[in-house]
Amino acid sequence: QVQLVESGGGLVQAGGSLRLSCAASGRTFSSYPMGWFRQAPGKEREFVAAIGWNGGNVYYANSVKGRFTISRDNAKNTVSLQMNSLKPDDTGIYYCAAAGMRLSNPTLDRRYDYWGQGTQVTVSS
């Protein structure tokens, strides 16, 4: 059974940093994209960042570009999201996602096959 487990969320003041991690088990995703999405209260889930199978291609939402960095370790079957200069608008539940195939557009959530349970990130002003 495939599982994605996120960790690293929490409460932080504006301007602070957090590092989210996602550990996958049940199969390897070393050949496929992985990504992070988030959902704020009362809003739809939105794309945050994605990374290609070998880390060569990375994608970011405009709202996080320059502040967040996505990375992966295929040997450990993990993906991470370093979040710096956090803003209250970054508050939400952050979900890790993994694809079961190569994607032409890894920014679309409907293309991902596996999802974690989410981790809460709260940024206070």
Protein Blocks (a to p, Z undefined) as FASTA:
>chain_A
ZZdddehiacddehiacddddddehiacklbccddddddehiacddfbdcdfkopaccdd
fklgokaccdddfknopacdddehiafklgccddddddfbdcfblmbmklpfbdcebjad
dddZZ
